[in-house]
């Protein structure tokens, strides 16, 4: 047991060192930002841990453990930091499974004046260096759904999507909205199918799933998100955006996220007004990406769940 533990710890340390060397050689600056903040993510699919700041010289206030370092890093970009990356812990409530842990290690980096094609190439180069080279397939979200689910995600009716969800799972899909159906079909049908393609770049997600990405029109005239996800053996490893830079649009998305949270019976989250101010000041055109580093370690070791590669997971606190 001790030899196995030492081997895992050594592999984790080697991968962390290799990732840092990768960015150092490319002139990307490592930064560290707070994991506690007075604002959090309004994304209805993410739930934050909260705590209460008491005492001292400030009034009592709610603080959020960060689901991602994104907001702070964008504030640094707006101040002129240039290309930056961060390797550190993130926290998401309600996520505990073979592929999820409430605390996990995230690698996130931003490239001013880069487009998604450049970021995609860099991401693939990093993954090849850390996991070994392998072929990559590229496909649009639409084509992947047509090929592996048998439905056009933009043209299919909500009834058809719900029927497809019912057919592939034991989940009652009658109350699912369009994005809820698409997410279920992605996890139950599409992701298992991607296992056979080794490494897949999936891009042009529906605009409703843009989160903090820009939006453009695809070849068929559909509004789509300027983002991609990297899957390795059917496991989502990285998520990249052509970053939204318009402050007014960001404020609208924060409000829309909280509206969706209310509709789902979830508590509202304090929106990050400091990020809005940074966007008003001027965020450079940039692309950014978040990569689940524990998942990368899991792939490197051939493990089947995060608990096997984390030093202490929620199952072993």
C-alpha positions in Angstrom: 0.0 0.0 0.0 2.8 2.4 0.9 4.5 1.8 -2.4 1.3 2.5 -4.3 0.7 5.7 -2.4 4.2 6.9 -3.0 3.9 6.2 -6.7 0.7 8.2 -6.9 2.1 11.1 -5.0 5.2 11.1 -7.1 3.2 11.0 -10.4 1.0 13.9 -9.2 4.2 16.0 -8.3 5.7 15.2 -11.7 2.7 16.3 -13.6 2.3 19.5 -11.6 6.0 20.3 -12.2 5.7 19.5 -15.9 2.7 21.8 -16.2 4.4 24.7 -14.5 7.5 24.1 -16.7 5.3 24.1 -19.8 4.0 27.6 -19.0 7.3 29.0 -17.8 8.9 28.1 -21.1 6.1 29.9 -22.9 6.3 33.1 -20.8 2.9 32.6 -19.1 3.0 34.0 -15.6 1.7 31.9 -12.7 -0.7 33.8 -10.3 -2.5 33.1 -7.1 -5.9 34.6 -6.4 -8.2 34.3 -3.3 -10.4 31.2 -2.9 -12.8 33.3 -0.8 -14.7 36.1 -2.3 -17.8 38.3 -1.6 -19.4 37.2 -4.9 -19.8 33.9 -6.6 -21.0 32.2 -9.8 -24.6 32.8 -10.7 -24.5 29.8 -13.1 -27.6 27.7 -12.2 -25.6 24.5 -12.8 -23.1 25.4 -10.1 -23.6 25.5 -6.4 -21.1 27.4 -4.2 -20.1 26.7 -0.6 -20.6 29.7 1.6 -19.3 30.9 4.9 -19.8 34.0 7.1 -17.2 36.5 7.8 -17.5 37.7 11.4 -15.7 40.1 13.7 -12.7 42.4 13.0 -13.1 45.8 11.4 -15.6 44.8 8.7 -19.3 44.1 8.9 -20.6 40.5 8.8 -20.9 39.3 5.2 -21.4 36.2 3.2 -18.3 34.8 1.4 -18.2 32.2 -1.4 -15.6 29.5 -1.9 -14.7 30.0 -5.6 -16.0 27.5 -8.1 -13.3 28.9 -10.5 -10.6 31.6 -10.3 -12.0 33.1 -13.5 -13.4 36.4 -12.1 -10.2 37.3 -10.2 -8.0 36.4 -13.1 -10.0 38.5 -15.5 -9.6 41.4 -13.2 -5.8 40.9 -13.4 -6.1 40.7 -17.2 -8.0 44.0 -17.3 -5.1 45.5 -15.2 -2.6 44.5 -17.9 -1.2 41.3 -16.5 -0.7 39.6 -19.9 -0.9 35.9 -20.3 -1.5 34.2 -16.9 -2.3 30.8 -15.4 -3.2 29.4 -12.1 -3.0 25.9 -10.5 -5.1 25.7 -7.4 -8.1 24.4 -5.5 -11.7 25.1 -6.5 -14.9 24.1 -4.7 -18.4 23.1 -5.9 -21.2 21.9 -3.7 -23.4 18.9 -4.6 -20.7 17.3 -6.7 -19.5 13.9 -5.4 -19.1 11.0 -7.8 -16.4 9.0 -9.5 -15.6 12.1 -11.6 -16.4 14.8 -9.1 -15.2 15.9 -5.6 -16.4 19.0 -3.8 -12.8 20.2 -3.7 -10.6 19.7 -6.7 -7.5 21.0 -8.5 -8.0 23.3 -11.5 -5.6 24.5 -14.1 -6.8 27.7 -15.7 -5.1 30.0 -18.1 -5.8 33.0 -20.3 -4.2 34.2 -23.5 -4.7 37.9 -24.5 -5.0 38.4 -28.3 -5.4 34.7 -28.9 -8.4 33.1 -30.6 -9.9 29.7 -29.8 -7.9 28.0 -32.6 -4.6 29.1 -31.0 -5.7 28.1 -27.5 -6.9 24.7 -28.8 -3.5 24.0 -30.3 -1.8 24.9 -27.1 -4.2 22.8 -25.0 -3.6 19.8 -27.2 0.2 20.3 -27.0 0.0 20.4 -23.2 -2.1 17.3 -23.0 0.2 15.5 -25.4 3.2 16.4 -23.2 1.5 15.3 -20.0 -0.4 12.2 -21.2 1.5 11.2 -24.4 0.6 11.9 -28.0 -2.7 10.6 -29.4 -5.0 11.5 -32.4 -7.6 14.2 -32.0 -11.0 14.3 -33.6 -12.9 17.6 -34.1 -16.7 17.7 -34.4 -19.4 20.3 -33.8 -21.9 19.7 -31.0 -24.6 19.5 -33.7 -22.8 16.8 -35.7 -22.0 14.8 -32.6 -25.6 14.7 -31.5 -26.7 13.7 -35.0 -24.1 10.9 -35.2 -24.4 9.5 -31.7 -27.8 10.5 -30.4 -29.8 10.6 -33.7 -31.2 14.1 -33.1 -30.4 17.6 -34.3 -30.0 19.5 -31.0 -31.1 22.8 -32.7 -34.1 21.5 -34.7 -35.5 18.7 -32.5 -38.7 19.5 -30.6 -38.7 19.6 -26.8 -41.1 16.6 -26.9 -38.6 14.6 -29.0 -35.7 15.5 -26.7 -37.7 14.4 -23.6 -38.7 11.1 -25.3 -35.0 10.5 -26.1 -34.1 11.2 -22.5 -36.8 8.8 -21.2 -35.5 6.1 -23.6 -31.9 6.3 -22.5 -32.3 6.8 -18.7 -34.6 6.0 -15.8 -35.0 9.8 -15.2 -38.5 11.4 -15.6 -37.8 13.9 -18.3 -41.2 15.6 -18.4 -40.1 18.6 -16.4 -36.7 19.0 -18.1 -36.2 22.1 -20.2 -34.3 22.0 -23.5 -30.9 22.5 -22.0 -31.7 20.0 -19.3 -32.5 17.4 -21.9 -29.4 18.1 -23.9 -27.2 17.8 -20.8 -28.8 14.4 -20.0 -28.4 13.1 -23.5 -24.8 14.3 -23.5 -24.0 12.4 -20.3 -26.0 9.3 -21.1 -25.4 8.8 -24.8 -22.8 11.2 -26.3 -20.0 10.9 -23.7 -20.0 7.1 -23.7 -19.8 7.2 -27.5 -16.8 9.5 -27.3 -14.8 6.9 -25.4 -14.0 5.2 -28.7 -12.5 8.3 -30.2 -9.6 8.7 -27.7 -9.5 12.6 -27.8 -12.2 14.8 -29.1 -12.6 18.5 -29.5 -16.3 19.3 -29.3 -17.3 22.9 -30.3 -20.1 25.2 -31.2 -22.4 24.4 -28.3 -25.9 26.0 -28.2 -25.8 29.8 -27.4 -27.9 29.0 -24.3 -24.8 27.2 -23.0 -22.4 30.0 -23.6 -21.9 30.8 -19.9 -19.1 33.5 -20.1 -18.2 32.9 -23.8 -19.0 35.0 -26.8 -21.7 34.0 -29.3 -21.5 33.6 -33.1 -23.5 32.1 -35.9 -22.6 28.6 -37.3 -22.7 27.5 -40.9 -26.4 26.7 -40.6 -27.4 30.0 -39.1 -27.7 28.8 -35.5 -26.6 31.0 -32.7 -23.7 29.1 -31.0 -21.2 29.6 -28.2 -17.7 30.4 -29.1 -16.3 27.6 -26.9 -14.9 24.1 -27.0 -14.6 21.2 -24.7 -11.8 18.6 -24.8 -12.8 15.0 -24.1 -10.3 12.2 -23.4 -11.6 8.7 -23.4 -15.1 10.1 -22.9 -14.1 12.2 -19.9 -14.6 16.0 -20.1 -11.1 17.3 -19.3 -11.1 21.0 -20.4 -13.6 23.8 -21.2 -12.5 26.8 -23.2 -14.1 30.2 -24.2 -13.5 33.1 -26.5 -14.1 35.3 -23.5 -17.0 37.7 -23.2 -15.6 41.2 -22.9 -18.8 43.4 -23.0 -19.8 44.5 -19.5 -23.5 45.1 -20.2 -23.9 41.6 -21.6 -22.0 40.1 -18.6 -24.4 41.9 -16.3 -27.4 40.5 -18.2 -26.0 37.0 -17.9 -25.5 37.4 -14.2 -29.1 38.5 -13.9 -30.4 35.7 -16.1 -28.4 33.1 -14.1 -30.0 34.3 -10.8 -33.5 34.2 -12.5 -32.9 30.6 -13.5 -31.7 29.8 -9.9 -34.9 31.3 -8.5 -37.0 29.2 -11.0 -35.1 26.1 -9.8 -35.7 26.9 -6.2 -32.0 27.6 -5.6 -30.7 30.6 -3.6 -29.5 33.6 -5.5 -25.8 34.4 -5.6 -24.3 37.8 -5.2 -23.1 38.8 -8.6 -19.5 40.0 -9.0 -19.8 43.8 -9.6 -16.0 44.0 -9.5 -15.8 41.9 -12.6 -18.4 44.1 -14.3 -16.2 47.1 -13.4 -13.1 45.4 -14.8 -15.0 44.7 -18.1 -16.0 48.4 -18.2 -12.4 49.3 -17.7 -11.5 47.1 -20.7 -10.8 43.4 -20.8 -8.5 42.6 -23.7 -9.7 40.2 -26.4 -8.7 36.8 -25.1 -9.4 33.2 -24.9 -9.3 31.2 -21.7 -9.5 27.6 -20.6 -10.1 25.5 -17.4 -8.7 22.0 -17.1 -9.5 19.6 -14.4 -6.1 18.6 -13.1 -7.2 15.7 -10.9 -9.0 14.3 -13.9 -5.8 14.6 -15.9 -3.9 12.7 -13.2 -6.6 10.1 -13.2 -6.1 9.6 -16.9 -2.3 9.5 -16.6 -2.5 6.7 -13.9 -5.3 4.8 -15.7 -7.5 5.3 -12.6 -11.3 4.9 -12.7 -12.3 7.6 -10.2 -10.9 10.7 -8.6 -10.7 9.1 -5.1 -7.9 6.9 -6.4 -5.6 9.9 -7.3 -6.5 12.6 -4.7 -4.5 12.6 -1.6 -7.7 12.8 0.5 -11.1 12.9 -1.2 -14.5 13.5 0.4 -14.8 9.8 0.8 -11.7 9.7 3.1 -11.8 13.0 5.0 
